[in-house]
Amino acid sequence: MLTKAFIPYRGYYSTPFVRWQGTLANEHSIVLGANTSRRFFESKGWDPKMIEYVLVGSTVYQKQWFYSGPWASGMMGAAGVPGVLVSQACSTSTVSIYQAGMGIETGFFRNAWCLLADRCSNGPHAVWPNPGGPGGQVISENWLMDNFNKDPWAGQAMIKTAENVAKEEGITRKECDEVALHRYTQYQDALANDREFQKRYMYPVMIKLSKKQTLMLDADEGIMETTAEGLAGLRPVLPEGVHTFGAQTHPADGNCGIIVAARDQAKKLSADPSVEIQIVSYGYARVKPAFMAAAVYPAAQMALDGAKIAVKDVKAIKTHNPFAANDVFLARKLGVDVMNGMNNYGSSLIFGHPQGPTAGRLIIEGIEELVMKGGGYLLFAGCAAGDTAAAMVLKIS
């Protein structure tokens, strides 16, 4: 349990998420994230040099990614501030925020900036020399697609891991379609009244088109309309599977940023000092090979146990749900309503999955939801590659 780590209210942002091969397809995620962070700090009237440590959460290699932490701190206006790269697949945001919280808890620093940035578009292709291969044939990897399609330990594609859980738990195509449709409806709530909810936290991303032209992107791009009829007409991705392309997420591009600080600093930086956001606990899990969706429950339970609360004490649940079966499974295990018991205002099933920043945006949305509700406990939980998962409990008061 953590007692000293806090997030200042509105000390965070998320850019829009853009379906891969869209408007952000050619933007370097670290450069774009650092530049967006700099603009965000300017909008707040904050000096980036106040930051004592930078954690860059990113998963998809790009040119000079090797230097991510210190490079990003320099570009955002905090030259001289140390930085580190955190990369743990879909749990990258959660791990970054937790590591920042532990830095506060142990007195290692008094504040940190978690810059969570990724680009799934135009993924890299790695090549390694292989003189001993037939004719010197190289070893190569498509960074994204090869890893989407095969876990080197479990030997199966990510979607197959969700189908394995669905089969073992008796989760049906009908349930997955119903969840997908309802998640789309929940996302529409975030767009109501001229995107009133999203405008509480979403910060526009600026793209340079030329020396004289820039584009400001202020809303998600590439969201597919979802209807019951449309879902019913789709074929399963895998033969006899329960997931169609309408019941799984899409890769995306984007970034978000979150300050984690000691209590006094968080209050000083808060847009409303009467709102307190405490990082309470963290949970993690790994389950049997090729059952990734099942890891979310033990991770969530570990976080709840660490916070010394039960699920009945939680006022909002947000999940990273790359496959609809994830939510069905977790809801059954926690004993909550899969439809209305989680993911108000949106989830990654609908707005996409840029990997590094996905959980960060979901946690931000959960915070804003609870501020609107007058406070309470927030549970975030999500799976990650390698049959793992991470979870976090925050208290908003």
Protein Blocks (a to p, Z undefined) as FASTA:
>chain_A
ZZkbccdehiaccdddddehilklmgcfklmmmmmmmmmmmmnopafklpmbdcdddfbd
cehklmmmmmmmmmnopghiacddddehjllmmmmmmmmmmmmmnomambdcddddddfe
hpacdddddfkbghhiacdddfklmmmmocfklopafklmmmmmmmmnopafklmmmmmm
mmmmmmmmmmgghhllmmmmpccddddfbfkbccddfbdehiacddfklmmmpccfbghi
abdfklcccddddddddddddfklmmmmpmblkbccddfbdcdddddehilmmmmmmmmm
mmmmmnopafklpcbdcdddfbfklmmmmmmmnopafklmgoghiafklnopehjmmmmm
mmmmmmmmmmmnopacdddddddehiiacddddddZZ
